[in-house]
Amino acid sequence: MNLKPGDLVEPNWSFNESDQVKERHGRQLGLVLSYPEVKNHGTTCVKVNWIGYEMEEYYSVHHLKLVENEG
């Protein structure tokens, strides 16, 4: 996946798909702040600012899903 700064993403974990999880926790969205880079142990990551949280972290691109225009 070719992520770039400004992309809107959400975690791509199988348990996030359940309606029960979405009802309880809402949709977790983040804004990509960096281009992909290889981090510890060869994991390709981007820096993500999670919306609604005061948290920025490097997150594996393999566990992110690009948010498509739903309109």
C-alpha atoms as a printed R data frame, in Angstrom:
   type eleno elety resid chain resno       x      y      z
1  ATOM     1    CA   MET     A     1   0.000  0.000  0.000
2  ATOM     2    CA   ASN     A     2   1.412  3.399 -0.952
3  ATOM     3    CA   LEU     A     3   0.501  5.632  1.965
4  ATOM     4    CA   LYS     A     4   1.547  9.274  2.020
5  ATOM     5    CA   PRO     A     5   1.189 12.243  4.356
6  ATOM     6    CA   GLY     A     6  -2.399 13.464  4.455
7  ATOM     7    CA   ASP     A     7  -4.035 10.063  3.883
8  ATOM     8    CA   LEU     A     8  -6.870  9.094  6.230
9  ATOM     9    CA   VAL     A     9  -6.511  5.579  7.637
10 ATOM    10    CA   GLU     A    10  -8.013  3.198 10.162
11 ATOM    11    CA   PRO     A    11  -6.596  0.072 11.806
12 ATOM    12    CA   ASN     A    12  -7.033 -3.046  9.709
13 ATOM    13    CA   TRP     A    13  -7.631 -5.666 12.387
14 ATOM    14    CA   SER     A    14 -10.230 -8.393 11.919
15 ATOM    15    CA   PHE     A    15 -11.978 -7.610 15.236
16 ATOM    16    CA   ASN     A    16 -12.582 -3.997 14.087
17 ATOM    17    CA   GLU     A    17 -15.081 -5.294 11.548
18 ATOM    18    CA   SER     A    18 -17.626 -6.438 14.110
19 ATOM    19    CA   ASP     A    19 -20.635 -4.202 14.700
20 ATOM    20    CA   GLN     A    20 -20.272 -4.728 18.456
21 ATOM    21    CA   VAL     A    21 -16.751 -3.231 18.454
22 ATOM    22    CA   LYS     A    22 -17.819 -0.285 16.285
23 ATOM    23    CA   GLU     A    23 -20.821  0.434 18.550
24 ATOM    24    CA   ARG     A    24 -18.726  0.319 21.687
25 ATOM    25    CA   HIS     A    25 -15.616  2.155 20.495
26 ATOM    26    CA   GLY     A    26 -16.617  4.011 17.346
27 ATOM    27    CA   ARG     A    27 -14.422  4.221 14.324
28 ATOM    28    CA   GLN     A    28 -10.744  4.898 15.027
29 ATOM    29    CA   LEU     A    29  -9.343  7.182 12.335
30 ATOM    30    CA   GLY     A    30  -5.870  8.561 11.884
31 ATOM    31    CA   LEU     A    31  -4.030 11.027  9.676
32 ATOM    32    CA   VAL     A    32  -0.784  9.826  8.091
33 ATOM    33    CA   LEU     A    33   2.084 12.219  8.863
34 ATOM    34    CA   SER     A    34   5.032 10.549  7.116
35 ATOM    35    CA   TYR     A    35   6.034  8.486  4.138
36 ATOM    36    CA   PRO     A    36   6.632  4.776  4.786
37 ATOM    37    CA   GLU     A    37   9.968  3.926  6.365
38 ATOM    38    CA   VAL     A    38  11.535  0.708  7.599
39 ATOM    39    CA   LYS     A    39  11.708  0.530 11.395
40 ATOM    40    CA   ASN     A    40  12.792 -2.105 13.921
41 ATOM    41    CA   HIS     A    41  13.001 -5.664 12.651
42 ATOM    42    CA   GLY     A    42  12.262 -4.580  9.059
43 ATOM    43    CA   THR     A    43   8.675 -3.429  9.659
44 ATOM    44    CA   THR     A    44   7.464 -0.764  7.227
45 ATOM    45    CA   CYS     A    45   5.689  1.967  9.202
46 ATOM    46    CA   VAL     A    46   4.174  5.419  8.864
47 ATOM    47    CA   LYS     A    47   3.670  7.993 11.580
48 ATOM    48    CA   VAL     A    48  -0.038  8.361 12.382
49 ATOM    49    CA   ASN     A    49  -1.884 11.025 14.385
50 ATOM    50    CA   TRP     A    50  -4.954  9.308 15.826
51 ATOM    51    CA   ILE     A    51  -7.912 11.699 15.619
52 ATOM    52    CA   GLY     A    52  -9.564 12.354 18.968
53 ATOM    53    CA   TYR     A    53  -6.488 11.239 20.906
54 ATOM    54    CA   GLU     A    54  -3.387 13.221 21.705
55 ATOM    55    CA   MET     A    55  -1.220 10.471 20.325
56 ATOM    56    CA   GLU     A    56   1.148 10.084 17.417
57 ATOM    57    CA   GLU     A    57   2.822  6.755 16.792
58 ATOM    58    CA   TYR     A    58   4.565  4.737 14.142
59 ATOM    59    CA   TYR     A    59   2.159  2.076 12.914
60 ATOM    60    CA   SER     A    60   2.776 -0.837 10.574
61 ATOM    61    CA   VAL     A    61   1.383 -0.205  7.092
62 ATOM    62    CA   HIS     A    62   0.281 -3.850  7.039
63 ATOM    63    CA   HIS     A    63  -2.207 -3.096  9.816
64 ATOM    64    CA   LEU     A    64  -3.696  0.056  8.268
65 ATOM    65    CA   LYS     A    65  -6.520  0.456  5.800
66 ATOM    66    CA   LEU     A    66  -6.931  3.540  3.630
67 ATOM    67    CA   VAL     A    67 -10.320  5.202  4.241
68 ATOM    68    CA   GLU     A    68 -12.126  5.481  0.938
69 ATOM    69    CA   ASN     A    69 -14.493  8.297  0.044
70 ATOM    70    CA   GLU     A    70 -17.870  6.999  1.214
71 ATOM    71    CA   GLY     A    71 -19.892  9.817 -0.269
